[in-house]
Amino acid sequence: MPHFSFKRGLYLALVMTTVSVALDAQAASTLRCGSQLVSTGDRTFEVQQKCGEPVSQQVVSSREVVNYYRQSEEVIVEEWVYGPSHGMYQYLRFVGGRLTEINSKRGN
C-alpha cells in the first residue's frame, strides 16, 4: 500500500508541474488590461486601444528580417512599460509593430 501512495504522489506532482508550466507559458503570451486581453501577435495600435498609453515607450533597436516575399527589410524593436499595477510592471516588446514578448517584474 505505501508503494501505491508514493506513485500517486509522484503522479500528482508531475501533473501539477505540467499545469504550472502551461499556465506560466500562457501568462507570458497574454496580458489583461482591465476587461481587455492582449496577446503576442497583436499590433501596437490594438495594445494601445486596450491598455492605454504606456508609462514608458522607447525604440531599443532595429532588426533586419526577411519578409514573406524573401526581401530583406529593417524593422523597429520597441519596449513599452505599463504599471505599476499591484506592484507589478509589465514590459512589452514589439518587433515590426507586433507584440512579441510580455514580461512582468515587481517594482521596488
N, C-alpha and C positions, 0 to 999 in steps of 0.2 A: 504494500500500500504506500509506503513512503516514496518509493520509486515513481509511482504514478503522480504524486503531488509535485515532485521535482520536475517531471516532464511537463506537467500542466503549468507550473510556474514559469518554466523556461519558454513555453509556447506563448503564454500571456505577455511575457516581457518582450518577446520578438514581435508580436502583434502591436504592442504599444509603441515600440521603437519605430516600426514601419509607419504607423499612423502619424507619429510625431514628425518624422522626416517628410512625409507627404504634406502635412499641414505647413511646415516651415517652407517648403518649396512653393506652395500656393501663396503664402503670406509675402514671399519675396517677389511675386509676379503681379500682385494686386494691392491697391491702397484704397481705403474708404475715406471719402471726403464728404462728411455729413451723411446724407442719404444716397450719395452717388458712389460709384465704384469705378476706378481707373485701373487699367491693366497694361502690361507690356504690349507694345504694338500700337497703342493709342497715339494720336497726333498731338502736338503741342497745344493746338487750339482747343482740342477736346479736354485735355487735362486742365487748361486754364478755365474753361467754362464750368467744369465740375468742382475744381478746388480753389478757384480764385487766383489772385496774384501771389506768387511766392515771396517769401521774405528776402530771398536772395536768388539771383538769376545771373549766371555768367557763362561765357564761352570758355571752355577749358582747353580745347584743342580742335584740330581738324583731322580728318582721316580720309585716305583715298580708298574708294570702294569701286568695285566693278558692278555695273548695273545689269538689268535684265538683258540688254542688247549687247553685252560684253564690252561696253565702253567704260573707260575709267573716268571717275568724277570725284571731286573733293567735297566732303560733307562736313558740316559743323557738329562738334560734340559740345553739348551744354549740360550744366548741372543746375538744377533748381532745388531750393530748400524750402520746406514748409515746416511750420511749428513755431514754438513748442506747443504740443498738444499732449496734455497729461504727462509733461516732462520729456516727451519724445520729439526728435526732429526726424523728418522724412527727407531723404536725399534721392532725387530723381535724375537719372541720366538719359539724355536724348541724343541719338545719333541720326543725323539727317532728318530731324523733325519727328522722329518716332521714339516713344518711350522704350528703353531697352533694359533698364535696371531700376529697382526700388530697394533702398536700404534704410533701415531705421537705426537711430542711435540716441541713447539717453543723454539729455543735456546736462551740463554741470551745474 
